[in-house]
Amino acid sequence: MILSPQDNKMKYLFENWRNYIVEQNQKYVILIPGGFKPPHRGHVFLINEYVSHPDVDEVIIFVGSTTRSSSDGSITIDIDKTMKIFDLYGVLNNPKIKLIRATTKTSSKGKEYENPFIDAIEYVSNADLEKYRNNIFAVGYPDKEQNRGRLFVKATKGSELPTSLPPIVPNADQISATRLRNAIANKDEDTIKESLPDASMYDDFMNIIFST
C-alpha cells in the first residue's frame, strides 16, 4: 500500500504527537551521590527540592562509606553515624527516597576505593528496564557543581534508559560537611546549629556524633 503525501504528513504528525505524549509522561529519577559525613542542612534542602518537584518520581541517595575526620583528627564520622543522622532529619521517612551505600571497588593497582558518583552511573546501566521504562535518570546537584550534570550525561551516553540534566538545580549555601566537622571539633555551637535543618536537633545530633 502506497501512502499519499497527505497520508504521510498525517502519519508524521501522529508519530510526533505520540512521541510528545510519551515524553510528557516521563518523570525523573534523581540520583544524589555523596559522602554525607555528616549530612547537613544543605543536603536536606537539596534532597527535599527534588523530592517535592512534580516531575520527580524517585530520589536515590548513594552514600559513601569512607570515614571522614575533622582537620585536627578529633572528630570522626562513619557510615553508621551518617545513617543515624539521616534518620534524625526524617529523610528516611519519605517513600520517594531510597538510600544505597556505596560499593567498594578495586583499582588496576589492587587498591580499594569507593566513588558514589560512579555507583550512580552504574545504577543506570544495571537498572530494571521494565520498572523504569517511563523514567529519565539525572544526577542531582547544587548550582555550585554544574559540571556534575554534564559529566553524568556524558558517562551514561548510550545507555538503554534515557538520561539528561535534572529538571532543577537548587541554590547552594556555604555549609559543607568539612566545615561542620571542624565546627564540632572546635565546639562552635552557633555554626553547628546553623548547619542543621532545625536548631532544636542540636542535642540529638551531638549525641549521635559522640556515640561509640
N, C-alpha and C positions, 0 to 999 in steps of 0.2 A: 504493500500500500504506500503510495507516494503522497506526502502531505503537501497541501498548497502553501504558498508563502504566508497566507493569513493563519492557517493552522499551525505552522511552525512558530509564528510570532506568539500565538496564544499558548503553545506548549512552553516556549521560552519564558513567558510571563508567569505561567503557572509554576514552573520549576523554581524560578527565582522567588516567587511568593512562598512556596513551600519551604525553601531553604531559610527564608527570612523568619517564618514561623518557628522553625526548629531552633534557630539561633536565639530567638526571643525567649524560648522556653528553657534554654540552658542557664544553669546557675553555677556559681563559683564554689570550688573547694579551695580554701585558703590554707597554705602550708606556712607555718611560722617556726623556723629553726633558730635555736639559740642555746646559750649556756645557762642563763637564768640563775646565776649564783651571786646573790639571791634574786628572785623576782621582785620587781618594784612597781611603783605607780605607773610608770611609763609603759611597762609590759602589759599591765592590766588594761590601760587605756587603749593600746594598740589592739589587743585581743577583742575587747568589747566593741570597738569601732567596726571590726569586721563581722563579729557575731550579730550585731544589730542591723547590718546592711541588708536590705530586702533581696538583693541578688546573690546572697551567700547562703549556701546550703549547710556547709560544714567548715569548721576551723580545726586543723590538726597541728598540734604543737609538738615539735621534735626537741626534746630536752637533752642537752649534753650531760654526760655522766662524770666528766672530768672535774675533780675538786679544784676550787679556786680559793686563794688566800688574800688577805689584806697585804698592803705593801710591807708592813713590819712582820708579817707571818703569824701574828697573834690570833687572827680570826680565820677560820676555815669553814667553807660552805661545801657540803657534799650533796649528792643527788637526793638523799633521804630528807635533808632539811629543805631542799627546793620543793619537793613534793608536799611536805607538810605546810609550807608557806603558801603554795598554790591553793591548798585546801582551806587554809585560814582566810584567804582572799575570796573564797567562794567560787573560784574559777571552775573547779571540777564539778560543780553542781549543774552546769548548763549542758543539756543533752546535745547541743550542737558542737560541743568541744570534745575532741579526742586528744589524748596525750600519749606520746610514744617516746620511749627512751632511745637515745642514740645507740647505734651499734658500734662495736669495736672492730676495727679493720686492721689489716697488716700491710705495711708498705712493702715495696720491692726489696727493701733492705732488711726486712724482717722486724721492723719497728711497729709496735701497736699504736694506733691513733684513733680518734673519732672526729667526725665532722657532720654535725646535724644538717648542714646545707646539702651535703652530698646525699644524706639519707632522704631528704625531701625530693631530690631529683630521682633517686632510685625508687621512691614510692610511686611516682608517676609511671615508671617503666613496668612495675610489678602490680599495678592496681587492677582490680577486677573490672574488666571491660563492660560487663553487663550492669554491674552496680552503678558505675559512673558514666554510663552512656549519654546522659543528659547534662554532664558537668564539664566545666572548664577549670583546669588547675592553674593556680597562680601562687607565687610566693608573696607573703605579706611582709611589709617593711615600713619604717617611718620615712619621712621626707629627707632625712639626712643620709639615707642609704639607698638612693635612687638606683645605683648600679646593680643592686641585688636582683631587681626585676629583670633587667636586661640579661644578666648572666644566667638566670634561671631559664628564660625563654630560649636563649641560645643553646644551653645544655640539654634541653628537652626537645629540641627540634627533631622532628621525625618520629616522635612517639605516637603510638596509636590513639592516645587520648589527647584532646586539644589543650594547649597551654597558652597563656597570654600574660600581659601585665594585669595587676589587680584592678578592681573597679574604683578603688580609692587609695590614696596614700596619706595616712594621717600625719599631722604635725608632730614633731618630736620636741621634747623638752630637754633640759640639761641633766636630768637624772641618768645615772649609769650604775651598773652593778659594781664597778670598781670604786666609784665614789661612795656608794653605800657601804661597801665592806670597810673602807678606810674610815668612814664616819663611825661605824660600830667600834672599830679598834680605838678610835680617839674619844669614844664616849660623847660624841657630838649628838646629843638628843634632838636638837632642833632639825638638823639635817636628816636624821633618821626618820622622824615624824613626817617631815616634808616629802620623803621618798615613798611613804606608804600610801595606799589607796585611801586610808582613813586613819587619822592620828590616834583614834581610840584603839587601834590594833597594836599599839606600841608594846604593851606588856606581853601580850601573847607572842608577838613577833620575836621579842628579845628572849623569851623562854625557849622558843624553838632554836634560835641561834646558839644559845649556850647549853642546850641539851646534849647529852652524850649518847 
